[in-house]
Amino acid sequence: MEIDEEMLISLIISAGEAKSCAMEAIRAARNGEWDNVPSLLKQSDDAARECHNAQTRMIGEDEGCGKIPVSLIMVHAQDHIMNAMLCREMAEELVCLYRKFNSLTSQSKDA
C-alpha cells in the first residue's frame, strides 16, 4: 500500500465531512429541527467509517513495524480523524440533551 499525499488529503476531507455533519446535527437539535438530525448523524457516521477503514488498512500495512513513514501531513490527518470521531460522539450526547431539554421545556409550557 502506497501512502501518498493525495490519500492523506482525502482522509482529511472525509474527517472534515464527518465533523461538519456532526456539528450540523447539533445545530439542528438546538434549533428543534429533529427531522434533520438522524440524516446528519448518519452522514457523519458514513464519512467517519470511510476514514476509519482507511486508517485500519494503513495500520495493518504497517504491521507495527514502522514500514509506513510518518510525515507531518499524516499526523495532521490522524488529528483530524480523532477530532471528527470525538465530535461525532459528543454530537450524540448533545442531541440527547437537547431532546431532554426540549421535552422538559414543552412540559413546563403545558403546565
C-alpha positions as CSV (number, residue, x, y, z in Angstrom):
1,M,0.0,0.0,0.0
2,E,1.4,3.3,-1.1
3,I,0.5,6.1,1.3
4,D,0.7,9.3,-0.8
5,E,-0.2,12.9,-0.1
6,E,-3.4,12.5,-2.1
7,M,-4.7,9.7,0.1
8,L,-3.9,11.7,3.3
9,I,-5.7,14.8,1.9
10,S,-8.7,12.5,1.2
11,L,-8.6,11.4,4.8
12,I,-8.6,15.0,6.0
13,I,-11.5,15.8,3.7
14,S,-13.5,12.8,4.9
15,A,-12.8,13.6,8.6
16,G,-13.8,17.2,7.9
17,E,-17.1,16.0,6.5
18,A,-17.7,13.7,9.5
19,K,-17.1,16.6,11.9
20,S,-19.2,19.1,9.9
21,C,-22.1,16.8,9.7
22,A,-21.9,16.1,13.4
23,M,-21.8,19.8,14.1
24,E,-24.8,20.4,11.8
25,A,-26.7,17.7,13.7
26,I,-26.0,19.6,17.0
27,R,-27.2,22.8,15.4
28,A,-30.3,21.1,14.1
29,A,-31.1,19.7,17.5
30,R,-30.6,23.1,19.1
31,N,-33.0,24.6,16.6
32,G,-35.6,21.9,17.1
33,E,-35.1,20.6,13.5
34,W,-35.5,17.0,14.7
35,D,-36.3,15.6,11.2
36,N,-32.8,16.5,10.0
37,V,-30.8,15.1,13.0
38,P,-30.8,11.4,12.1
39,S,-29.7,12.0,8.5
40,L,-26.9,14.3,9.6
41,L,-25.7,11.8,12.2
42,K,-25.7,9.1,9.5
43,Q,-23.8,11.2,7.1
44,S,-21.2,11.8,9.9
45,D,-21.0,8.1,10.6
46,D,-20.5,7.3,6.9
47,A,-17.7,9.7,6.5
48,A,-16.1,8.6,9.8
49,R,-16.4,5.0,8.7
50,E,-14.5,5.8,5.5
51,C,-11.7,7.4,7.5
52,H,-11.6,4.6,10.0
53,N,-11.4,1.9,7.3
54,A,-8.5,3.7,5.5
55,Q,-6.8,4.2,8.9
56,T,-7.2,0.5,9.7
57,R,-5.7,-0.5,6.3
58,M,-2.7,1.7,7.0
59,I,-2.2,0.2,10.5
60,G,-2.5,-3.3,9.0
61,E,0.0,-2.5,6.3
62,D,2.5,-1.1,8.8
63,E,2.2,-4.2,10.9
64,G,3.5,-2.3,13.9
65,C,7.0,-2.3,12.4
66,G,7.3,1.3,11.1
67,K,7.0,0.2,7.5
68,I,5.0,3.3,6.7
69,P,6.9,6.6,7.1
70,V,5.2,9.2,9.3
71,S,5.0,12.6,7.8
72,L,3.6,15.9,9.2
73,I,0.6,15.6,6.9
74,M,-0.1,12.1,8.2
75,V,0.0,13.4,11.7
76,H,-2.3,16.2,10.6
77,A,-4.7,13.6,9.0
78,Q,-4.7,11.5,12.2
79,D,-5.5,14.6,14.2
80,H,-8.5,15.4,12.0
81,I,-9.8,11.8,12.3
82,M,-9.5,11.8,16.0
83,N,-11.3,15.2,16.3
84,A,-14.0,14.0,14.0
85,M,-14.6,10.9,15.9
86,L,-14.8,12.8,19.2
87,C,-17.1,15.4,17.7
88,R,-19.4,12.6,16.5
89,E,-19.6,11.0,20.0
90,M,-20.2,14.4,21.6
91,A,-22.9,15.1,19.0
92,E,-24.8,12.0,20.1
93,E,-24.7,13.2,23.7
94,L,-25.7,16.8,22.9
95,V,-28.6,15.7,20.7
96,C,-29.9,13.6,23.7
97,L,-29.5,16.6,26.0
98,Y,-31.4,18.9,23.6
99,R,-34.1,16.3,23.3
100,K,-34.5,16.1,27.1
101,F,-34.3,19.9,27.4
102,N,-36.9,20.3,24.6
103,S,-39.2,17.7,26.3
104,L,-38.9,19.4,29.7
105,T,-39.5,22.9,28.4
106,S,-42.5,21.8,26.4
107,Q,-43.9,20.1,29.5
108,S,-43.5,23.2,31.6
109,K,-45.3,25.3,28.9
110,D,-48.2,22.9,29.0
111,A,-48.5,23.1,32.8
